[in-house]
Amino acid sequence: MELKMFILVLGLLVGSLMPLGGAASSPDTGTGHGGSHGNKDPGDAKNGNGTTYSKKPFPVLSFDYEHVQLPFEISLWVLLASLMKLGFHLIPRVSSIVPESCLLIVVGLLVGGLIKLVGEDPPVLESKIFFFYLLPPIILDAGYFMPIRQFTENLGTILMFAVVGTLWNSFFVGGLLYGVCQLEGHKLAYVDLLSCLLFGSIISAVDPVAVLAVFEEIHINELLHILVFGESLLNDAVTVVLYHLFEEYSSVGSITVTDVFLGIVCFLVVSLGGIVVGAIYGILAAFTSRFTSHTRVIEPLFVFVYSYMAYLSAEGFHLSGIMA
């Protein structure tokens, strides 16, 4: 869970560095009035043909920060977040008072505020960056360190909290918000039900990272810990599937009973299909690892690559990459 908060804070920092516009402008190609003769300098002398040329000195040393700005700043923020995490462990008194996840959030807010004060562009974090580059390592960390035996023994209760509880939260929050928007005097009657349900699906998945950090510090009951941990792992998958489902409904326009039935079927297919894709890649990873007894160094690479390919393959078929 510490890695989960670390990646989320890092994602916010990286998102604050993403430019709003296109790529940086390319160097001068010499087009314009100068044509193929290059830029003219009025102070240059003419040659025999009557044209002028400007001879620039050979660039022994130059500085072009815009050329490396984005990757350099991203690397700088990765280094800063890593040093902060290291400092929290070197100063245990601070982390004992405030949870580490809260300290990382405060650091992200402070750095984001400084970026805002110096006049940088507003933070931009695209959904594609989050779903393809930030979410997979978070889910891999949670799934890799999950106690399998305790999880399978309490799978029914976990699914009840994750599936039924998340669906209830989504529809209850969305319906309540829609009812408030329809009240007279708020001037929000134009907000439709699908928009409210879409918002409800976004905020319905509760991430108890701070609670789990406290659980680990005080050594809470193992059953309570696995229930909260398992629910936090599966509710992300339910939320993502529900979000994409409402997003499709918003683009359809008028919704019929058939669309609702197909949406329920799609929910089951997406969830179970993601599990099937994950099982296939798990079998491939287990089979490949049988031949790595003399090359142990590549085993961690297989773990990351197969996990990431399972996520991308599931997303390619519009299945649940989190379940995969």
N, C-alpha and C positions, 0 to 999 in steps of 0.2 A: 504493500500500500504506500510505502514511502516513495517507491519509484513511480507510482501512479501520480502522486501529487507533484513530484519533481518534473515529470513530463508535461503535466497540465500547466504548471507555472512557466516552464520553458516554452510551451506552445503559445501562451499569452505574450511572452516576451518576443518570440519570433514573429507573431502576428503583428505586434506593434512596429515591426521593422519593414513589413511588406509594403512596397510603394503602391500608391493608387494608380499612377499612370503606367505607361509602357516602359520599355527598356530605355537605358540611357542612350543619349544621342550618339551616333557614330562619329568618328573623326571626320574632319573636313576632307571631302573627296576632290576638291578643286573645281567643282561645277559652278556655273554662274557666268559672270561676265568674263572671267579669266579663261574659260574654256579649258583646253588641254595644256595651256601654258602655265597654269598655277596662278596663285594670287600675286597681284602686282603691288609694288611699293613705289609711291610717287618719287621717293628719294633715290631710287636705284638709277644707275646709268644705263643708257641704251646701247645695244650691240649694233653690229653692222646692218641687221635687218630692220632696225627701228623698234624692236620689242624689248621689254624690260623683264628682268628676272630677279627674284629675291632669294638669296642664298642664306639658308638658316644654318646656324652653327650645329655641329654634330652633338646630339643629346647624350652627353656622358652620364648625367644623372637627372632624372625627372621624377615628378610626383603626380600621380593620377589616382586620387582616392576614390573617385566615382567608379573607376573600373573594378575595384574590389570591395566596394562599400557593403553590399548586401551579404556576401559570404563572410567577410571579415567581422561584421557586427553580429551575425549569428554565432560565429565561433566565439566571439568575445562574451556573448551572453551565456553560451554553454559553459565557458570557463568560469564566469561569475557565479552561475548557479551551482556549479560543482564546488567552488571554493566556499560558498555559503553553506552548503550541506556538510562539507568537511569541518567548517568552523563550528557548526552546531554540535558536532560530536566532540570537538576539542574543548568546548565550554559546556559541560553537562548541566551546570547550574541554570543556564538560560533555558535549555530544552526541557528541564524538569518543571519549570514554572509554566511555560507556554508550549503546547504541542508543536512538533517540528513542522507539520503541515501548515499551521497558522503562521509560523515564522516565515515560511517560504512565500505564503500569500502576501504577507506584509512587505517582504522584499520586492515582490513583483509589483505591488501597488506603488511603492516608493520609486522604483525605476521607471514605471510607466508615467508617474507624475512628472518626473524630471524630463522625460522625452516630450511630454506635452508642454512643459514650460519653455523648452528651448525652441519651440515652434516647428517641430517635425510634423509630418503628415499624420492624420488620425489613424489609429490602429486598424488594420484590416487583416482579418483571419478568415480565409475562405473555407467553406465546408469541405471542399475536396482535400485541402491540406490536413484538416483535422481527421477525416475518415480514413485517409490513405497513409498518413505518415505519423500521426500522434496516437490515434486510437489503437492500432494493432499492438505496439509494445506494451500499452497499458493492460490490454486484455491478456496478452501472453504472460505478463508478470503475475497477474491475478490467477490465471489458470495453472501456471507451472508450479506455483507454491501452494496450491490448494490441497488440503488433506483429503485424499480421494475416499478413504474408508468412511470418515465421518460425514462426508458430503453425500455419498450414496445411501448411507443408513438413514439420513434425514431428508432424502430427496423430495418426498411428498410434501412435507411441511415447507421446505424451501420453495418448491414450485407454487404452493398456495400463496405464499407471501409475494413471490416475484411476479407471477402471472396474474392471479386474481387481484392482488393488491395494487399492482401497477395499472391494470385496466380500470379498476374502480377509481383510482386517483385521477387518471386521465379524463374519464367521462364525468366524474363529479366536479373537478375543477373547471373543465371546459363548459359543462352545462351551467354551473353557477356563474361563470363569467359571462356567458351568453344572456342569462337572466338579468344580470346587472346592466349589461349594455342595452337591454330593451326597456329599461326604466325611463320614464319621461324626465326630462331635465338634464340628462347626461349627454345628449346629442351624439350618441353612439349606436343609434338604431341601424346604421348601415353595416355594422359588423355582423357577418353571418356566422352560423353555427359551426361550419367547418373550420373557420379561422380560429374560433375559440377552442375547438377540440384539438387543433394542431398545436396551439399554445399549451393546452393541458398535457399533451403527450410529451412536450419538451421538458416541462418541469416536474413530471410525475415520477421520474426515476431519482430517488434520493440516494446520494453517495455518502455513506457514513465513514469517510476516511478518517475524520478526526475521532469519531467514536471508536473505531477499530484500533487506532493508535493508543487511546486510553485503555482499551481492553487489554492490549498487549503489555502495557506498563503495570497494570494492577492484577494481571493474570486472572481474568474473569473466567467464569464457568465455561468449559469447552463447548457444551451444547449451545449456549447462547452465542458464543463467538462464531461457530460454524453456521448458525442460522442467519445471523446478520451478514456474515461474509458471503455465504452462498446467495442470499437474496440480492446483495449489491452486485454480484457478478452476473446473475441472470436477468435482473431488471433492465440492465443496459440493452440487452438483446431485444427484450420485449418493447422497450421504448423506441429503439431504432426502427424496428419493423412497423410499429404503430405510426411512427412519424411518416415513414415513406408511404404507408397506406392512406393516411389522410391527405398527404401531398398529391397522390394520384387522384383521390376523390375531388380535390380542389380543381384539378385540371380538366376533369370530366364534365363538370357543370351540373346538370340534373342527374340525380341519383335515384335508381329504381331499386325494387326489392331484390332483383337479380344481382345488381351491383353489390348490395350488402352481403348477400350470400357468397358471392365470389370473393369478396373481401375477407370473409371468415375463412374460406378455403385457402386463400392466398396466405393468410396469417399462419395457418398450420403448415402449408407447404414450405414457406420460407424458413420457418423455425426448424422443422424436421429435415429439410434439405440441407441446411447448414450443418446439422449434426452428421449427416451422411458424408458430406464433403470432408469434414474434419476427420471422420473415421477412416476414409480412404487415404488421406495424407498421413494419418497416424500409422496405418499399416505400412505404407511406403517408407516412412521414417524408421520404423522398427526393422523392416527388412534390410534397409541400407546400412543400419548400424551394426548388423551382423558381420560386416566385412571391414569394420574400422578398428579391429583389435590392434593393428600395428600403426594406425594413424589416428590416434586419439585427438590430435589437435583439430581435426576437422569436424568432430562431433558437435561442438557448440554451433558451428556454422550450419550444420544440418538442422539443428533445432530452430534457429532463426529463419532459415530459408523455407523449410517445409511449413512452418507456422504462418509465415507471411504469404506464401503461395496458396495455402488453404484459405486464408482470408480473402485474397484477391480473386481466387477462383470462385468462391461463393458469391462475392460481390459482382463478378462478371455475369453470373446467372441470376442476379437479383435475389440471391438467398441471403441468409443471415451470416455475415462474416464473423460476427462475435461468437455465435454458436459453433462455427467451424473452428 
